[in-house]
Amino acid sequence: MTRARDALTAAPDIGGLTAVVTGGSRGLGLLLGRRFAQHGCRVVLLARDAAELDRAVRLAGRSARGPVRGVVCDVRDGAAVRDRFAEIAADEGGIDIVVANAGIIQVGPAVALGPDGFREALDSVFTGALHTSLAALPHLRRSPVGGRLGLIGSVGALVPVPHLVPYSCAKSAVGALAAGLRAEEAAHGVTVTAVHPGLMRTGSHLQAYFGGDRRREYAWFSALAGLPLLSMGAERAADRIVAGMRRRRPRIVLTPAARLGAVAGGVAPVTTGRLMAAVARALPRGDAPATVTGAEVAADDQPPAPRLRAVLGALNERAADRFNERTRKDG
């Protein structure tokens, strides 16, 4: 009986399929590419920076059962995305799995980040996912095993988080895109998975952009993103995402905190709103409009960021080293 149940619930083999991951040069995208390669997929990583991409290909290729290569592409450029997907399909004989993961994170009060911050988030996160989806779908429809499309959202799409409002807005749009495409593409044999992670220890705090009181925004974000009870190990997150896409799950919500937030937002919206307001009051205040990266904040080596980074964010700092989040200028 147990063997029969295991056979029914076992994820399908994806060895030999072609998987494309955008935002694949670091962090979660890099780990997803590596995990697909370990399953025997032919993996193509897309990213803007050629040097980062070269390092990512080497990292993702370790212990891989399938080949890994990189293609330089800016997902904000729709024509470029279409051309790259056509070239990949021609080179690989088709495309079977696509994960739209590219994007940016901006941290700070909405007023400080301003209209430009919202436009940048929507352009990178949502428009990038849209370009990727529209370029991928014709190829995924032709997959002999039925294509799989994964769109990386966020807990911020389920419960908008203070000081991450542009990011939450963009990720909410990605969630709506996933739900709509899932309904439309079912008739074509393509499954669409919406992935909503909570905080993950990827080291992305170094690549995030900080506005307002930049040092204190960096301090709380990098510290919370590294806390074991609140955040999730990035490798485990990648495992869960790949397993869910193998099983063609419609939605994946990662971390207990994200699942709790998703339920609370629907069941008790007033209470959840009050809680978020209390969180907002506890966060730093500041209206500096310009943003800088976490790597630039850390390079200043001024408190409180270094102390919190050392004490609370140690796991996240190690993740940054392992998952290609450090640029050459920040070590």
Order of alpha helices (4+ residues) and beta strands (2+ residues): alpha-beta-alpha-beta-alpha-beta-alpha-beta-beta-alpha-alpha-beta-alpha-alpha-beta-beta-beta-alpha-beta-alpha-beta-alpha-alpha-beta-alpha-alpha-alpha
